[in-house]
């Protein structure tokens, strides 16, 4: 329950006639910030859906139970709280549980996919990622845009036209069921008494049976003017989705390349704000997912290193941060999207901060030049990274921890999906990588 946290459960009972499930609350649910001074046991608690209060005489969740599954009937909100009932930012209401009957498409065993790139726009921002495509006569298999190697999209070729059916099921990841959908740009108005009305850009799903592509049989490329979305559900825009506007696929070969130099965009010393409980520093920077010739490189093979005062800094348990990673570890926070990142650290460097990226292909590592920001005068300087030796990693970890995409610790994954694997080694090194099961 509660966004599909796979290692956290609540327990209920079935009525004698088999038609009602009752779940008493609060129930201990998950340990928050384990091993720290902020360690807190969180509970699954029924609260009032209107005012968020705990109602001592209405603590049970009730569900009708039948052939269609479970449907909540008590009208409350199942929330994560502490033992006193203080809300911890997440809750579900009008809960329904249904058996998943949709099946993912898999790649036929005798087909060998080819490497492609998927280019697209997302609200005006141009992006590109790796993909795989297998063509078998008039049938075309396209890898899941979310990156899972298990599920595929299946399209049909007809001359120079490629039709990709919508509402194809792509599997479950991070507690959501993802489908391929067609969509259109949309907006809505947010009213603010201080700043006035604001127009917010979003999307809305449309009932369209296919995403249509133009296909070039010679180059084996295909592109569309449609907007496709990988969405949580297929009836409305979900809480989780990724939009691919004007998607274009073209063959691509991965080769060793020198990554473009990162850029440091701003640096803010937080010591003047100590009265507000702030310390450390905030740095914003860019890690380009291209090589020095502005050619695309695979993001999953790209990472970067942050150095304070000339020394590599371990952050989030690693020295080399994967390109895709964002998160926090209690003392540092890394946010961002696309190539842009914002890093906040509790302890600021004294003299300088440097960033260098690394691209690894078939065991060959190439390093970018190093960008360095000097705190004393606010200038940036670039130095050659040719002589940089990337830290080697031992072969056998002494411990391995698995996380889902929501950052929750899970057992060794037995179901298909995308997970994060954190490995610790005897010499103290830690590496984190994204794993598709």
C-alpha beads as a LAMMPS data file, in Angstrom:
LAMMPS data file: protein, C-alpha beads

437 atoms
436 bonds

1 atom types
1 bond types

-500.0 500.0 xlo xhi
-500.0 500.0 ylo yhi
-500.0 500.0 zlo zhi

Masses

1 110.0

Atoms # bond

1 1 1 0.000 0.000 0.000
2 1 1 0.976 3.695 -0.033
3 1 1 2.706 4.021 -3.434
4 1 1 3.713 0.393 -3.614
5 1 1 6.450 0.309 -0.980
6 1 1 7.343 -3.320 -1.578
7 1 1 8.827 -4.150 1.850
8 1 1 6.154 -2.393 3.911
9 1 1 2.797 -3.965 4.619
10 1 1 -0.366 -3.507 6.670
11 1 1 -2.463 -6.392 7.978
12 1 1 -6.236 -6.747 7.993
13 1 1 -8.922 -9.395 8.433
14 1 1 -11.614 -10.828 6.178
15 1 1 -15.225 -10.946 7.390
16 1 1 -16.906 -14.300 7.931
17 1 1 -18.932 -13.941 4.741
18 1 1 -15.822 -13.008 2.753
19 1 1 -17.167 -9.646 1.560
20 1 1 -15.380 -7.088 3.768
21 1 1 -11.710 -6.517 4.662
22 1 1 -11.019 -4.470 7.806
23 1 1 -7.574 -2.966 8.473
24 1 1 -7.034 -1.509 11.955
25 1 1 -4.723 1.494 12.289
26 1 1 -2.246 2.787 13.266
27 1 1 0.162 0.073 12.196
28 1 1 3.950 0.436 12.274
29 1 1 4.888 0.847 8.623
30 1 1 8.452 2.008 7.925
31 1 1 11.482 3.285 9.857
32 1 1 12.358 6.809 8.697
33 1 1 16.040 7.957 8.716
34 1 1 17.290 4.687 10.255
35 1 1 20.545 4.850 12.170
36 1 1 20.455 8.640 12.585
37 1 1 19.447 11.036 15.334
38 1 1 16.259 11.661 13.348
39 1 1 15.248 7.991 13.343
40 1 1 11.455 7.821 13.598
41 1 1 8.977 4.973 13.261
42 1 1 6.223 5.950 10.854
43 1 1 2.750 4.490 10.879
44 1 1 -0.031 3.756 8.423
45 1 1 -2.907 5.683 9.987
46 1 1 -6.485 6.422 8.991
47 1 1 -7.184 10.155 9.262
48 1 1 -10.071 12.433 8.322
49 1 1 -9.875 13.095 4.587
50 1 1 -11.199 16.649 4.969
51 1 1 -9.295 18.141 7.897
52 1 1 -6.453 15.632 8.390
53 1 1 -7.333 14.902 12.017
54 1 1 -7.053 11.524 13.723
55 1 1 -10.505 10.298 14.753
56 1 1 -10.108 7.895 17.683
57 1 1 -13.510 6.315 17.033
58 1 1 -12.859 5.812 13.298
59 1 1 -9.464 4.173 13.036
60 1 1 -10.405 1.208 10.845
61 1 1 -10.048 1.147 7.069
62 1 1 -12.745 -0.931 5.400
63 1 1 -12.855 -2.396 1.908
64 1 1 -15.493 -4.311 0.004
65 1 1 -14.036 -7.501 -1.423
66 1 1 -15.193 -9.418 -4.489
67 1 1 -14.275 -10.631 -7.940
68 1 1 -13.168 -7.128 -8.993
69 1 1 -10.770 -6.759 -6.047
70 1 1 -10.783 -4.390 -3.075
71 1 1 -12.596 -1.035 -2.931
72 1 1 -12.295 1.333 0.040
73 1 1 -15.625 2.132 1.685
74 1 1 -14.842 4.003 4.921
75 1 1 -14.193 7.417 3.289
76 1 1 -10.997 8.116 5.211
77 1 1 -7.443 8.899 4.169
78 1 1 -4.741 6.268 4.668
79 1 1 -1.757 8.420 5.611
80 1 1 1.831 8.090 6.784
81 1 1 2.091 9.678 10.255
82 1 1 4.140 9.475 13.405
83 1 1 2.663 7.832 16.486
84 1 1 0.973 11.104 17.502
85 1 1 -0.796 11.306 14.155
86 1 1 1.324 14.096 12.646
87 1 1 1.102 13.881 8.858
88 1 1 4.337 13.006 6.998
89 1 1 3.369 14.203 3.542
90 1 1 1.771 11.186 1.896
91 1 1 -1.710 9.660 1.890
92 1 1 -4.155 7.694 -0.273
93 1 1 -7.957 7.796 -0.400
94 1 1 -10.646 6.152 -2.540
95 1 1 -8.283 3.201 -2.741
96 1 1 -8.933 0.362 -5.165
97 1 1 -6.931 -2.812 -5.650
98 1 1 -7.346 -4.665 -8.925
99 1 1 -5.625 -7.727 -10.352
100 1 1 -3.204 -6.768 -13.126
101 1 1 -4.392 -8.588 -16.232
102 1 1 -2.483 -6.563 -18.835
103 1 1 0.606 -8.244 -20.269
104 1 1 3.839 -6.631 -21.377
105 1 1 5.239 -7.241 -24.850
106 1 1 8.566 -9.061 -24.868
107 1 1 11.155 -9.296 -27.594
108 1 1 11.060 -12.602 -29.549
109 1 1 14.107 -14.688 -28.679
110 1 1 15.371 -14.902 -32.258
111 1 1 15.384 -11.127 -32.804
112 1 1 18.570 -9.108 -32.208
113 1 1 17.836 -5.426 -31.530
114 1 1 19.946 -2.606 -32.939
115 1 1 21.133 0.459 -31.033
116 1 1 19.152 3.634 -31.715
117 1 1 18.702 7.069 -30.211
118 1 1 15.342 8.560 -29.267
119 1 1 15.216 12.352 -29.728
120 1 1 12.262 14.360 -28.453
121 1 1 11.071 17.615 -26.944
122 1 1 9.545 18.108 -23.498
123 1 1 7.870 21.514 -23.092
124 1 1 10.359 23.098 -25.465
125 1 1 13.488 21.359 -24.144
126 1 1 15.287 19.115 -26.644
127 1 1 16.446 15.783 -25.208
128 1 1 17.964 12.539 -26.417
129 1 1 18.418 9.074 -24.928
130 1 1 19.458 5.596 -26.015
131 1 1 16.964 3.081 -27.372
132 1 1 16.832 -0.299 -29.099
133 1 1 14.807 -1.302 -32.147
134 1 1 14.260 -4.684 -33.794
135 1 1 12.564 -4.944 -37.201
136 1 1 11.024 -8.246 -38.282
137 1 1 9.209 -7.877 -41.596
138 1 1 6.345 -5.484 -40.934
139 1 1 6.635 -5.853 -37.150
140 1 1 8.789 -3.399 -35.220
141 1 1 9.809 -3.784 -31.563
142 1 1 10.867 -0.627 -29.697
143 1 1 12.480 -0.701 -26.256
144 1 1 10.611 0.714 -23.281
145 1 1 11.514 4.450 -23.144
146 1 1 11.759 4.205 -19.339
147 1 1 14.777 1.949 -19.717
148 1 1 13.474 -1.452 -18.591
149 1 1 14.922 -4.224 -20.729
150 1 1 11.937 -6.509 -20.127
151 1 1 9.015 -4.737 -21.789
152 1 1 8.839 -3.527 -25.376
153 1 1 6.502 -1.553 -27.582
154 1 1 5.233 -3.231 -30.725
155 1 1 4.475 -1.274 -33.911
156 1 1 3.462 -2.150 -37.469
157 1 1 5.150 -1.052 -40.701
158 1 1 3.159 -0.272 -43.830
159 1 1 5.463 1.078 -46.514
160 1 1 6.729 4.434 -45.271
161 1 1 4.302 4.577 -42.351
162 1 1 4.852 3.111 -38.886
163 1 1 1.856 2.790 -36.543
164 1 1 2.512 2.479 -32.803
165 1 1 -0.650 1.469 -30.898
166 1 1 -1.411 3.404 -27.720
167 1 1 -2.472 1.952 -24.347
168 1 1 0.296 -0.632 -24.530
169 1 1 1.231 -1.813 -21.039
170 1 1 4.902 -1.281 -20.136
171 1 1 4.930 -2.817 -16.674
172 1 1 5.130 -1.625 -13.078
173 1 1 7.925 0.602 -11.788
174 1 1 8.126 2.593 -8.555
175 1 1 4.603 1.506 -7.582
176 1 1 2.988 2.745 -10.832
177 1 1 1.582 0.882 -13.841
178 1 1 2.887 2.537 -17.000
179 1 1 1.196 2.707 -20.409
180 1 1 1.997 4.350 -23.718
181 1 1 -0.536 7.127 -24.374
182 1 1 -1.226 9.891 -26.872
183 1 1 -1.532 13.411 -25.511
184 1 1 -1.851 17.095 -26.314
185 1 1 -0.403 20.210 -24.726
186 1 1 -2.727 21.801 -22.193
187 1 1 -2.743 24.601 -19.618
188 1 1 -4.545 25.521 -16.433
189 1 1 -4.764 28.684 -14.338
190 1 1 -3.443 28.947 -10.779
191 1 1 -4.913 31.865 -8.827
192 1 1 -2.575 33.656 -6.410
193 1 1 -3.745 36.756 -4.481
194 1 1 -0.174 38.095 -4.348
195 1 1 1.255 37.398 -7.802
196 1 1 -2.014 37.140 -9.692
197 1 1 -3.153 34.354 -12.014
198 1 1 -0.470 32.114 -13.451
199 1 1 -0.771 29.860 -16.472
200 1 1 0.754 26.415 -15.956
201 1 1 1.685 24.199 -18.899
202 1 1 0.762 20.535 -18.715
203 1 1 -0.667 17.757 -20.886
204 1 1 -3.946 15.934 -21.321
205 1 1 -4.460 12.460 -22.697
206 1 1 -6.353 12.052 -25.962
207 1 1 -8.224 9.010 -27.231
208 1 1 -6.020 8.257 -30.227
209 1 1 -5.427 4.630 -31.287
210 1 1 -1.933 5.138 -32.771
211 1 1 1.167 7.291 -32.639
212 1 1 1.968 7.719 -36.334
213 1 1 5.568 7.836 -37.584
214 1 1 7.059 8.507 -41.004
215 1 1 9.494 5.696 -41.844
216 1 1 12.571 5.882 -44.065
217 1 1 13.241 2.288 -45.208
218 1 1 16.754 3.136 -46.447
219 1 1 18.053 4.883 -43.320
220 1 1 15.700 2.870 -41.061
221 1 1 14.771 6.052 -39.211
222 1 1 11.276 7.035 -38.111
223 1 1 9.888 10.247 -36.689
224 1 1 6.505 11.620 -35.618
225 1 1 4.830 14.994 -35.095
226 1 1 2.657 13.461 -32.356
227 1 1 3.058 13.793 -28.603
228 1 1 3.440 10.453 -26.853
229 1 1 3.531 9.970 -23.088
230 1 1 4.584 7.067 -20.913
231 1 1 1.977 7.556 -18.206
232 1 1 0.862 6.009 -14.913
233 1 1 -2.456 4.649 -16.194
234 1 1 -4.195 5.321 -19.490
235 1 1 -7.418 7.110 -18.498
236 1 1 -6.047 10.442 -17.259
237 1 1 -2.687 12.164 -16.806
238 1 1 -1.092 10.334 -13.896
239 1 1 1.040 11.383 -10.954
240 1 1 4.047 10.006 -12.844
241 1 1 4.676 10.454 -16.558
242 1 1 7.345 11.316 -19.113
243 1 1 6.414 13.216 -22.265
244 1 1 8.065 12.638 -25.652
245 1 1 6.985 15.355 -28.095
246 1 1 7.914 14.864 -31.765
247 1 1 9.761 11.580 -31.073
248 1 1 12.403 10.542 -33.597
249 1 1 14.358 7.281 -33.731
250 1 1 17.587 6.790 -35.664
251 1 1 20.331 4.124 -35.678
252 1 1 23.354 4.855 -33.485
253 1 1 26.622 3.153 -32.619
254 1 1 28.207 3.610 -29.196
255 1 1 31.918 4.414 -29.383
256 1 1 34.499 5.727 -26.943
257 1 1 34.414 9.523 -26.735
258 1 1 35.740 12.366 -24.607
259 1 1 32.879 14.035 -22.738
260 1 1 32.384 17.784 -23.014
261 1 1 33.641 19.895 -20.116
262 1 1 31.118 20.534 -17.323
263 1 1 30.252 24.145 -16.490
264 1 1 29.891 25.735 -13.052
265 1 1 27.118 28.309 -13.284
266 1 1 26.877 29.767 -9.771
267 1 1 28.199 29.396 -6.235
268 1 1 26.505 30.606 -3.049
269 1 1 28.186 30.618 0.367
270 1 1 25.466 30.008 2.961
271 1 1 27.449 31.192 5.989
272 1 1 25.813 34.684 5.921
273 1 1 22.496 32.887 6.495
274 1 1 23.593 31.052 9.651
275 1 1 20.909 32.870 11.638
276 1 1 18.346 30.999 9.538
277 1 1 19.938 27.636 10.306
278 1 1 21.814 27.392 7.008
279 1 1 25.426 26.367 6.497
280 1 1 27.657 25.111 3.723
281 1 1 27.155 26.150 0.108
282 1 1 25.027 25.729 -3.002
283 1 1 26.592 25.230 -6.430
284 1 1 24.750 24.955 -9.739
285 1 1 26.454 23.292 -12.672
286 1 1 25.897 21.599 -16.014
287 1 1 27.081 18.139 -17.066
288 1 1 26.629 17.962 -20.866
289 1 1 25.531 14.585 -22.235
290 1 1 27.585 15.168 -25.384
291 1 1 31.211 14.713 -26.342
292 1 1 33.704 17.453 -27.189
293 1 1 32.391 17.452 -30.779
294 1 1 28.803 17.903 -29.546
295 1 1 27.869 14.332 -30.445
296 1 1 25.402 12.447 -28.265
297 1 1 26.810 10.047 -25.645
298 1 1 24.925 7.486 -23.569
299 1 1 23.860 8.971 -20.246
300 1 1 23.962 5.583 -18.510
301 1 1 27.729 5.427 -19.255
302 1 1 28.425 8.958 -18.007
303 1 1 29.309 10.017 -14.470
304 1 1 31.110 12.933 -12.831
305 1 1 33.338 13.746 -9.890
306 1 1 33.133 16.768 -7.588
307 1 1 36.338 17.915 -5.868
308 1 1 36.695 20.322 -2.952
309 1 1 40.020 22.155 -2.702
310 1 1 41.584 19.787 -5.232
311 1 1 40.493 16.568 -3.482
312 1 1 37.729 14.244 -4.789
313 1 1 34.668 14.551 -2.555
314 1 1 32.621 11.507 -1.584
315 1 1 28.944 12.405 -1.946
316 1 1 25.919 10.130 -1.542
317 1 1 28.264 7.240 -0.781
318 1 1 30.184 7.533 -4.058
319 1 1 33.067 9.465 -5.585
320 1 1 31.731 9.170 -9.142
321 1 1 28.113 10.322 -9.296
322 1 1 26.018 8.697 -12.060
323 1 1 24.664 11.243 -14.534
324 1 1 21.033 10.376 -13.785
325 1 1 21.332 10.510 -9.979
326 1 1 19.418 12.985 -7.805
327 1 1 18.751 12.567 -4.105
328 1 1 20.023 13.309 -0.599
329 1 1 22.020 11.619 2.133
330 1 1 21.237 13.765 5.174
331 1 1 24.099 16.232 4.688
332 1 1 23.971 16.880 0.927
333 1 1 21.140 17.362 -1.553
334 1 1 21.431 16.981 -5.332
335 1 1 18.586 18.193 -7.552
336 1 1 18.200 18.814 -11.253
337 1 1 16.838 17.760 -14.600
338 1 1 18.342 17.303 -18.024
339 1 1 21.990 18.384 -17.888
340 1 1 21.516 20.898 -15.052
341 1 1 22.257 20.156 -11.404
342 1 1 22.094 21.973 -8.071
343 1 1 24.205 20.622 -5.206
344 1 1 23.806 21.783 -1.608
345 1 1 26.440 20.654 0.905
346 1 1 26.548 21.158 4.665
347 1 1 30.300 21.856 4.682
348 1 1 31.631 24.275 2.080
349 1 1 35.048 24.014 0.408
350 1 1 37.701 26.488 1.524
351 1 1 39.328 27.558 -1.727
352 1 1 37.777 25.897 -4.771
353 1 1 35.277 23.455 -6.207
354 1 1 35.985 21.422 -9.363
355 1 1 33.899 19.125 -11.570
356 1 1 35.048 16.558 -14.123
357 1 1 33.004 13.993 -16.070
358 1 1 33.937 10.484 -17.231
359 1 1 32.585 8.352 -20.089
360 1 1 33.143 4.576 -19.986
361 1 1 32.594 2.388 -23.079
362 1 1 33.728 -1.251 -23.310
363 1 1 36.197 -0.778 -20.465
364 1 1 37.760 2.364 -21.948
365 1 1 37.425 5.511 -19.846
366 1 1 37.797 9.017 -21.202
367 1 1 37.816 12.082 -18.977
368 1 1 36.649 15.610 -19.685
369 1 1 38.655 18.704 -18.896
370 1 1 38.269 19.969 -15.342
371 1 1 36.252 23.093 -14.566
372 1 1 37.302 24.846 -11.339
373 1 1 35.575 27.684 -9.495
374 1 1 37.831 29.844 -7.283
375 1 1 35.930 31.063 -4.238
376 1 1 38.291 33.992 -3.611
377 1 1 37.449 35.902 -6.794
378 1 1 34.484 34.051 -8.307
379 1 1 36.294 33.081 -11.513
380 1 1 36.257 29.734 -13.319
381 1 1 39.232 28.041 -14.953
382 1 1 39.556 25.002 -17.211
383 1 1 42.473 22.586 -17.008
384 1 1 43.245 19.478 -19.053
385 1 1 41.837 16.196 -17.796
386 1 1 43.903 13.943 -20.055
387 1 1 46.173 12.735 -17.255
388 1 1 43.319 12.008 -14.846
389 1 1 43.148 8.404 -13.682
390 1 1 39.634 7.312 -12.767
391 1 1 39.505 5.431 -9.491
392 1 1 39.465 1.685 -10.006
393 1 1 36.811 -0.327 -8.209
394 1 1 37.347 -3.693 -6.484
395 1 1 35.592 -6.669 -8.012
396 1 1 33.780 -8.096 -4.969
397 1 1 31.594 -5.876 -2.741
398 1 1 31.404 -6.676 0.969
399 1 1 27.767 -5.547 1.099
400 1 1 25.038 -4.781 -1.421
401 1 1 21.854 -2.789 -0.802
402 1 1 18.970 -2.534 -3.264
403 1 1 16.572 0.421 -3.581
404 1 1 13.483 1.008 -5.674
405 1 1 13.143 4.228 -7.703
406 1 1 11.448 5.885 -4.730
407 1 1 14.615 5.441 -2.646
408 1 1 13.147 2.693 -0.449
409 1 1 15.290 -0.278 0.584
410 1 1 14.043 -3.536 -0.932
411 1 1 15.143 -7.140 -0.816
412 1 1 17.046 -8.548 -3.785
413 1 1 14.598 -7.759 -6.608
414 1 1 12.584 -10.753 -7.750
415 1 1 10.221 -8.806 -10.016
416 1 1 11.036 -6.997 -13.230
417 1 1 11.750 -3.281 -13.120
418 1 1 14.466 -0.686 -12.596
419 1 1 16.355 -0.614 -9.305
420 1 1 19.335 1.170 -7.759
421 1 1 22.133 -1.033 -6.442
422 1 1 24.579 0.366 -3.833
423 1 1 27.740 -1.676 -3.328
424 1 1 30.312 -1.165 -0.561
425 1 1 33.870 -2.507 -0.864
426 1 1 36.505 -3.518 1.663
427 1 1 38.678 -0.470 0.952
428 1 1 35.786 1.904 1.744
429 1 1 34.788 2.656 -1.846
430 1 1 31.104 2.711 -2.684
431 1 1 29.506 2.635 -6.111
432 1 1 25.878 3.072 -7.097
433 1 1 24.408 1.904 -10.367
434 1 1 21.024 1.577 -12.033
435 1 1 20.027 -2.013 -12.718
436 1 1 17.290 -3.374 -14.969
437 1 1 15.902 -6.760 -13.868

Bonds

1 1 1 2
2 1 2 3
3 1 3 4
4 1 4 5
5 1 5 6
6 1 6 7
7 1 7 8
8 1 8 9
9 1 9 10
10 1 10 11
11 1 11 12
12 1 12 13
13 1 13 14
14 1 14 15
15 1 15 16
16 1 16 17
17 1 17 18
18 1 18 19
19 1 19 20
20 1 20 21
21 1 21 22
22 1 22 23
23 1 23 24
24 1 24 25
25 1 25 26
26 1 26 27
27 1 27 28
28 1 28 29
29 1 29 30
30 1 30 31
31 1 31 32
32 1 32 33
33 1 33 34
34 1 34 35
35 1 35 36
36 1 36 37
37 1 37 38
38 1 38 39
39 1 39 40
40 1 40 41
41 1 41 42
42 1 42 43
43 1 43 44
44 1 44 45
45 1 45 46
46 1 46 47
47 1 47 48
48 1 48 49
49 1 49 50
50 1 50 51
51 1 51 52
52 1 52 53
53 1 53 54
54 1 54 55
55 1 55 56
56 1 56 57
57 1 57 58
58 1 58 59
59 1 59 60
60 1 60 61
61 1 61 62
62 1 62 63
63 1 63 64
64 1 64 65
65 1 65 66
66 1 66 67
67 1 67 68
68 1 68 69
69 1 69 70
70 1 70 71
71 1 71 72
72 1 72 73
73 1 73 74
74 1 74 75
75 1 75 76
76 1 76 77
77 1 77 78
78 1 78 79
79 1 79 80
80 1 80 81
81 1 81 82
82 1 82 83
83 1 83 84
84 1 84 85
85 1 85 86
86 1 86 87
87 1 87 88
88 1 88 89
89 1 89 90
90 1 90 91
91 1 91 92
92 1 92 93
93 1 93 94
94 1 94 95
95 1 95 96
96 1 96 97
97 1 97 98
98 1 98 99
99 1 99 100
100 1 100 101
101 1 101 102
102 1 102 103
103 1 103 104
104 1 104 105
105 1 105 106
106 1 106 107
107 1 107 108
108 1 108 109
109 1 109 110
110 1 110 111
111 1 111 112
112 1 112 113
113 1 113 114
114 1 114 115
115 1 115 116
116 1 116 117
117 1 117 118
118 1 118 119
119 1 119 120
120 1 120 121
121 1 121 122
122 1 122 123
123 1 123 124
124 1 124 125
125 1 125 126
126 1 126 127
127 1 127 128
128 1 128 129
129 1 129 130
130 1 130 131
131 1 131 132
132 1 132 133
133 1 133 134
134 1 134 135
135 1 135 136
136 1 136 137
137 1 137 138
138 1 138 139
139 1 139 140
140 1 140 141
141 1 141 142
142 1 142 143
143 1 143 144
144 1 144 145
145 1 145 146
146 1 146 147
147 1 147 148
148 1 148 149
149 1 149 150
150 1 150 151
151 1 151 152
152 1 152 153
153 1 153 154
154 1 154 155
155 1 155 156
156 1 156 157
157 1 157 158
158 1 158 159
159 1 159 160
160 1 160 161
161 1 161 162
162 1 162 163
163 1 163 164
164 1 164 165
165 1 165 166
166 1 166 167
167 1 167 168
168 1 168 169
169 1 169 170
170 1 170 171
171 1 171 172
172 1 172 173
173 1 173 174
174 1 174 175
175 1 175 176
176 1 176 177
177 1 177 178
178 1 178 179
179 1 179 180
180 1 180 181
181 1 181 182
182 1 182 183
183 1 183 184
184 1 184 185
185 1 185 186
186 1 186 187
187 1 187 188
188 1 188 189
189 1 189 190
190 1 190 191
191 1 191 192
192 1 192 193
193 1 193 194
194 1 194 195
195 1 195 196
196 1 196 197
197 1 197 198
198 1 198 199
199 1 199 200
200 1 200 201
201 1 201 202
202 1 202 203
203 1 203 204
204 1 204 205
205 1 205 206
206 1 206 207
207 1 207 208
208 1 208 209
209 1 209 210
210 1 210 211
211 1 211 212
212 1 212 213
213 1 213 214
214 1 214 215
215 1 215 216
216 1 216 217
217 1 217 218
218 1 218 219
219 1 219 220
220 1 220 221
221 1 221 222
222 1 222 223
223 1 223 224
224 1 224 225
225 1 225 226
226 1 226 227
227 1 227 228
228 1 228 229
229 1 229 230
230 1 230 231
231 1 231 232
232 1 232 233
233 1 233 234
234 1 234 235
235 1 235 236
236 1 236 237
237 1 237 238
238 1 238 239
239 1 239 240
240 1 240 241
241 1 241 242
242 1 242 243
243 1 243 244
244 1 244 245
245 1 245 246
246 1 246 247
247 1 247 248
248 1 248 249
249 1 249 250
250 1 250 251
251 1 251 252
252 1 252 253
253 1 253 254
254 1 254 255
255 1 255 256
256 1 256 257
257 1 257 258
258 1 258 259
259 1 259 260
260 1 260 261
261 1 261 262
262 1 262 263
263 1 263 264
264 1 264 265
265 1 265 266
266 1 266 267
267 1 267 268
268 1 268 269
269 1 269 270
270 1 270 271
271 1 271 272
272 1 272 273
273 1 273 274
274 1 274 275
275 1 275 276
276 1 276 277
277 1 277 278
278 1 278 279
279 1 279 280
280 1 280 281
281 1 281 282
282 1 282 283
283 1 283 284
284 1 284 285
285 1 285 286
286 1 286 287
287 1 287 288
288 1 288 289
289 1 289 290
290 1 290 291
291 1 291 292
292 1 292 293
293 1 293 294
294 1 294 295
295 1 295 296
296 1 296 297
297 1 297 298
298 1 298 299
299 1 299 300
300 1 300 301
301 1 301 302
302 1 302 303
303 1 303 304
304 1 304 305
305 1 305 306
306 1 306 307
307 1 307 308
308 1 308 309
309 1 309 310
310 1 310 311
311 1 311 312
312 1 312 313
313 1 313 314
314 1 314 315
315 1 315 316
316 1 316 317
317 1 317 318
318 1 318 319
319 1 319 320
320 1 320 321
321 1 321 322
322 1 322 323
323 1 323 324
324 1 324 325
325 1 325 326
326 1 326 327
327 1 327 328
328 1 328 329
329 1 329 330
330 1 330 331
331 1 331 332
332 1 332 333
333 1 333 334
334 1 334 335
335 1 335 336
336 1 336 337
337 1 337 338
338 1 338 339
339 1 339 340
340 1 340 341
341 1 341 342
342 1 342 343
343 1 343 344
344 1 344 345
345 1 345 346
346 1 346 347
347 1 347 348
348 1 348 349
349 1 349 350
350 1 350 351
351 1 351 352
352 1 352 353
353 1 353 354
354 1 354 355
355 1 355 356
356 1 356 357
357 1 357 358
358 1 358 359
359 1 359 360
360 1 360 361
361 1 361 362
362 1 362 363
363 1 363 364
364 1 364 365
365 1 365 366
366 1 366 367
367 1 367 368
368 1 368 369
369 1 369 370
370 1 370 371
371 1 371 372
372 1 372 373
373 1 373 374
374 1 374 375
375 1 375 376
376 1 376 377
377 1 377 378
378 1 378 379
379 1 379 380
380 1 380 381
381 1 381 382
382 1 382 383
383 1 383 384
384 1 384 385
385 1 385 386
386 1 386 387
387 1 387 388
388 1 388 389
389 1 389 390
390 1 390 391
391 1 391 392
392 1 392 393
393 1 393 394
394 1 394 395
395 1 395 396
396 1 396 397
397 1 397 398
398 1 398 399
399 1 399 400
400 1 400 401
401 1 401 402
402 1 402 403
403 1 403 404
404 1 404 405
405 1 405 406
406 1 406 407
407 1 407 408
408 1 408 409
409 1 409 410
410 1 410 411
411 1 411 412
412 1 412 413
413 1 413 414
414 1 414 415
415 1 415 416
416 1 416 417
417 1 417 418
418 1 418 419
419 1 419 420
420 1 420 421
421 1 421 422
422 1 422 423
423 1 423 424
424 1 424 425
425 1 425 426
426 1 426 427
427 1 427 428
428 1 428 429
429 1 429 430
430 1 430 431
431 1 431 432
432 1 432 433
433 1 433 434
434 1 434 435
435 1 435 436
436 1 436 437
